[in-house]
Structure formats: C-alpha cells, structure tokens
Amino acid sequence: MHILISNDDGYRAPGIKALAEAMKRFGRVTIVAPEHNHSGASNSLSLNRPLTVEHIPGDNLYVVSGTPSDCVHVALTGLLDERPDLVVSGINCGANMGDDTMYSGTVAAAIEGYLFGVPSIAFSQIDKGWAELESAAKVASTVVERFLSADREAGPVLLNVNIPNMPFDRLQGIRATRLGRRSCADDVICEMSPRGFPIYWLGAAGKPADAAEDTDFWATQHGFVSVSPLQTDLTNHRQVAMAHDWVGGHL
C-alpha cells in the first residue's frame, strides 16, 4: 500500500511521527505536512498566494507552507507520482469531537483526501500533551488494520477517530459513534496590547451538550476509542421542500 499522512500540528509534531511509524507496517508512507501549526484552520485553501514545498528525501517528507487541506490537495493534484491508497491525518494533540470537526485542520486533511475519492481517517488524542502517544499509535494501527480487512464495496469512507490518553491495555475497546454536540463557546477574553489597543482571545470550547451513549463524547469519557463515520453533504434534506415553499419559483 501507499499511505499519505498529514496533520495540522506541523511536520515536527510527535503525533505525526508516531503515526507514520505505525503505518509503515502496511506499506510505503509519504508525509506531506504543514510547516507550522494550523489548528482550527478547517478546510481552508491558500488561494491568494503560492505555496512552497521542501522535500526531505530521507524521511519521504514534504513540508508545505500552507494549511492541512493545502497539503493533501497539492499531494493529490501533482506532487505525488501516484495516488495513495489511504490518507491518514494526525495524531492530533487534543480532541476533535462533536462540533470540533467543523473547525479541525486534522479532520480537514482527511476530508480533502475523501473529496478526491481516497479512503481517509483522522486520528486525535482526547487530551493535549502527547501522554500515552505510543498507545494512540497502536490504536491507529489497529483501526487501519480492521478497516483494510472490512468489506468496503460502498466506496471511500471518511472516519474521525478519537483516542483517550490511556495505556493500550486499559482501553475498553472501540465503538462506532455519532458526533455529539457542544454548548456555545465561552465569551472572548479582551486584553490590552502593549501598544494600548484592545485584543481578543477566543474563549474556550463549550462543554458537551449532547453526550448520549451513542456519541463520541460518551465513548471517550468511558474509556472507549470513538470511530465516527462522516460525510461532506451539508444539505438539510428535510428542509428542501420547506425552502421551496417560501422561496417560490419566480422572481
């Protein structure tokens, strides 16, 4: 196999190094990762400036001066000589559950692969700090192994995997989940800059508002690895007919 790896923490992050090492058992690994941290970049593409790519041959590593989506997009549209069989992203330093997936650069890298028809999986640790990273890498290897052995006739999949920071033998198992929901984020924090004008820090993410037993929040809180299948269709199909009623057919 040929596996493409990216992330949003940057190419120096311990998580991507651990993930790359874990993926080598499945075949050839190519890393195309951002030069700097792009947490919260979501699916943004750099359309107003050119990108630079530095190739580091010994590690089969390409360092891109752009976002996680840029990395996978460039890789799949000309940088690589052949299309990879799988795209994996992470291992992220911190959770990407519920509403987080809308903002996550880690998930965005996987989405970009999925949009190009390549099966893609995003991996994140629940807590920041890289504790139990070896365990998380072993989980990533297990998830990929089971995915590759499964019946995949339905076409490419997009999976969001969140891993508790626990020793491997203390994890309760792996559960397929839906995304939960968070409460609204905390208020912005206003400070004065050294030059005397106000600056604003975004507030912390909201606490889980929907953490029912079938959600990613519940699973990880109870020691399970959460695997959430995602899709990119944002259409609210139930409201299309309703919108037709008030939109009307003529200007």
C-alpha positions as CSV (number, residue, x, y, z in Angstrom):
1,M,0.0,0.0,0.0
2,H,0.9,3.6,-0.3
3,I,-0.3,5.8,2.6
4,L,-0.3,9.6,2.6
5,I,0.0,11.2,6.0
6,S,-0.7,14.8,7.0
7,N,-1.7,16.7,10.1
8,D,-2.5,20.2,11.4
9,D,0.2,20.4,14.2
10,G,3.0,20.7,11.8
11,Y,5.6,18.3,10.4
12,R,7.7,18.4,13.6
13,A,4.8,17.2,15.9
14,P,5.4,14.0,17.8
15,G,1.9,12.8,16.7
16,I,2.7,12.7,13.0
17,K,6.0,10.9,13.6
18,A,4.3,8.3,15.8
19,L,1.5,7.8,13.2
20,A,4.0,7.5,10.3
21,E,5.9,4.8,12.2
22,A,2.8,2.9,12.9
23,M,1.7,3.0,9.3
24,K,4.9,1.5,7.9
25,R,3.7,-2.0,8.6
26,F,1.1,-1.5,5.9
27,G,3.4,-0.3,3.1
28,R,5.1,2.8,1.8
29,V,4.5,6.0,3.7
30,T,4.7,9.6,2.4
31,I,4.3,12.6,4.7
32,V,3.0,15.9,3.3
33,A,2.5,18.2,6.3
34,P,2.4,21.9,7.1
35,E,5.4,23.8,8.0
36,H,3.7,25.4,11.0
37,N,0.8,24.6,13.3
38,H,-2.6,25.2,11.7
39,S,-5.0,24.1,14.4
40,G,-8.5,25.4,13.7
41,A,-7.8,26.0,10.0
42,S,-10.7,23.8,9.0
43,N,-10.9,23.3,5.2
44,S,-9.2,26.5,4.2
45,L,-7.1,26.5,1.0
46,S,-4.4,29.1,0.1
47,L,-5.8,30.8,-3.0
48,N,-4.2,34.2,-2.7
49,R,-0.5,33.2,-2.6
50,P,1.8,30.4,-4.0
51,L,2.9,27.6,-1.8
52,T,6.4,26.3,-1.3
53,V,7.3,22.6,-0.8
54,E,10.5,21.4,0.7
55,H,11.3,17.7,0.1
56,I,13.3,15.9,2.7
57,P,14.1,12.6,0.9
58,G,15.4,10.5,3.8
59,D,12.1,10.6,5.6
60,N,10.0,10.8,2.4
61,L,8.7,14.0,3.8
62,Y,7.3,17.1,2.1
63,V,7.0,20.3,4.1
64,V,4.3,22.7,2.7
65,S,3.9,26.4,3.6
66,G,0.2,26.0,3.8
67,T,-2.8,24.5,5.5
68,P,-3.6,20.8,6.1
69,S,-6.1,20.9,3.2
70,D,-3.4,22.5,1.0
71,C,-1.0,19.7,1.9
72,V,-3.4,16.9,0.8
73,H,-4.7,18.9,-2.2
74,V,-1.2,19.5,-3.5
75,A,-0.2,15.9,-2.9
76,L,-3.1,14.5,-4.9
77,T,-3.1,17.0,-7.7
78,G,0.5,16.8,-8.9
79,L,3.1,16.5,-6.1
80,L,2.9,12.7,-5.9
81,D,3.6,10.4,-8.9
82,E,0.7,8.1,-7.9
83,R,-2.5,8.3,-6.0
84,P,-2.2,6.9,-2.4
85,D,-4.5,4.0,-1.3
86,L,-5.2,5.7,2.0
87,V,-5.0,9.1,3.6
88,V,-4.4,9.3,7.4
89,S,-4.2,12.5,9.4
90,G,-2.9,13.2,12.9
91,I,-2.3,12.1,15.5
92,N,-3.7,15.4,16.8
93,C,-2.8,16.9,20.1
94,G,-6.3,17.3,21.5
95,A,-9.8,16.0,20.8
96,N,-11.8,16.6,17.6
97,M,-15.3,15.6,18.6
98,G,-18.8,16.9,18.1
99,D,-18.8,20.5,16.7
100,D,-14.9,20.5,16.8
101,T,-15.0,18.7,13.4
102,M,-16.2,21.8,11.7
103,Y,-13.0,23.7,12.7
104,S,-10.5,20.9,12.8
105,G,-7.5,21.0,10.5
106,T,-6.8,17.4,11.3
107,V,-10.3,16.3,10.1
108,A,-10.0,18.7,7.1
109,A,-6.9,16.9,5.8
110,A,-8.9,13.7,5.9
111,I,-11.8,15.4,4.2
112,E,-9.6,16.6,1.4
113,G,-8.5,13.0,0.7
114,Y,-12.1,11.8,0.8
115,L,-13.2,14.5,-1.7
116,F,-10.7,13.1,-4.1
117,G,-12.1,9.6,-3.7
118,V,-9.4,8.2,-1.3
119,P,-10.4,6.5,1.9
120,S,-9.4,8.8,4.7
121,I,-9.1,8.6,8.5
122,A,-8.4,11.3,11.1
123,F,-6.8,10.4,14.4
124,S,-6.8,12.6,17.6
125,Q,-5.9,12.1,21.2
126,I,-8.5,13.4,23.7
127,D,-6.1,15.4,25.9
128,K,-3.3,17.7,24.9
129,G,0.3,17.0,25.8
130,W,1.0,13.7,23.9
131,A,0.6,11.5,27.0
132,E,0.3,7.8,26.0
133,L,1.2,8.5,22.4
134,E,2.6,5.1,21.9
135,S,-0.8,3.7,22.9
136,A,-2.6,6.0,20.4
137,A,-0.3,4.9,17.6
138,K,-1.1,1.3,18.4
139,V,-4.8,2.1,18.3
140,A,-4.3,3.8,14.9
141,S,-2.6,0.7,13.6
142,T,-5.4,-1.5,14.9
143,V,-8.1,0.7,13.3
144,V,-6.4,0.8,9.9
145,E,-5.9,-3.0,10.0
146,R,-9.5,-3.6,10.7
147,F,-10.6,-1.1,8.1
148,L,-8.5,-2.8,5.5
149,S,-9.9,-6.2,6.3
150,A,-13.5,-5.0,6.2
151,D,-15.9,-5.1,3.3
152,R,-15.5,-1.7,1.6
153,E,-17.7,-2.1,-1.6
154,A,-19.6,1.0,-0.7
155,G,-16.7,3.2,-1.8
156,P,-14.4,5.6,0.1
157,V,-15.1,6.3,3.7
158,L,-14.3,9.2,6.0
159,L,-13.6,8.3,9.6
160,N,-13.0,10.5,12.6
161,V,-11.2,8.6,15.4
162,N,-10.7,10.0,18.9
163,I,-8.5,8.1,21.4
164,P,-8.4,8.5,25.2
165,N,-4.9,9.2,26.6
166,M,-4.7,5.8,28.3
167,P,-2.4,2.8,28.2
168,F,-3.5,0.4,25.5
169,D,-4.4,-2.4,27.8
170,R,-6.7,-0.1,29.8
171,L,-8.8,1.0,26.9
172,Q,-12.3,-0.5,27.0
173,G,-12.5,-1.2,23.2
174,I,-13.6,0.6,20.0
175,R,-17.1,1.9,19.4
176,A,-18.7,3.3,16.3
177,T,-20.3,6.6,17.3
178,R,-22.1,9.6,16.0
179,L,-20.9,13.2,16.7
180,G,-22.1,14.7,19.9
181,R,-22.8,18.5,20.3
182,R,-21.1,21.1,22.4
183,S,-22.7,24.1,24.2
184,C,-21.7,27.5,22.8
185,A,-18.1,28.6,23.3
186,D,-17.1,30.8,26.3
187,D,-17.0,34.5,25.8
188,V,-14.0,36.1,24.2
189,I,-11.3,37.4,26.5
190,C,-10.4,41.0,26.0
191,E,-6.9,42.4,26.9
192,M,-4.9,45.5,26.1
193,S,-2.0,45.1,23.9
194,P,1.4,46.7,24.9
195,R,0.6,49.4,22.4
196,G,-2.7,50.3,24.0
197,F,-5.4,48.9,21.8
198,P,-7.7,46.0,22.7
199,I,-7.0,42.5,21.6
200,Y,-9.3,39.5,21.8
201,W,-8.7,35.8,22.5
202,L,-11.4,33.3,21.5
203,G,-13.0,31.7,24.6
204,A,-12.7,28.0,25.4
205,A,-14.8,25.5,23.6
206,G,-18.2,24.7,25.1
207,K,-18.9,21.8,27.4
208,P,-20.6,18.7,25.9
209,A,-24.4,19.4,25.5
210,D,-25.2,16.1,23.8
211,A,-23.1,13.3,25.2
212,A,-25.7,10.5,24.9
213,E,-24.4,6.9,24.9
214,D,-24.1,6.7,21.2
215,T,-21.9,9.8,20.9
216,D,-18.2,10.3,20.6
217,F,-18.2,12.2,23.9
218,W,-19.7,9.3,25.9
219,A,-17.5,6.7,24.3
220,T,-14.2,8.5,25.1
221,Q,-15.4,9.5,28.6
222,H,-15.9,5.8,29.3
223,G,-12.5,4.7,28.0
224,F,-13.5,3.7,24.5
225,V,-11.9,4.7,21.3
226,S,-14.5,6.5,19.2
227,V,-14.8,6.0,15.4
228,S,-17.3,8.3,13.8
229,P,-18.1,7.9,10.1
230,L,-18.5,11.4,8.5
231,Q,-20.0,12.8,5.3
232,T,-19.5,16.0,3.4
233,D,-23.1,16.7,2.3
234,L,-24.2,19.7,4.3
235,T,-27.6,19.8,2.7
236,N,-30.5,19.7,5.2
237,H,-32.6,17.4,3.1
238,R,-35.7,17.7,5.3
239,Q,-35.9,21.4,4.8
240,V,-35.5,21.5,1.0
241,A,-39.3,21.2,0.4
242,M,-39.9,23.8,3.1
243,A,-37.5,26.2,1.5
244,H,-39.2,25.6,-1.9
245,D,-42.5,26.8,-0.3
246,W,-41.2,30.2,0.7
247,V,-38.6,30.7,-1.9
248,G,-41.1,30.4,-4.7
249,G,-40.5,29.7,-8.4
250,H,-40.3,33.2,-10.0
251,L,-38.6,36.4,-9.3
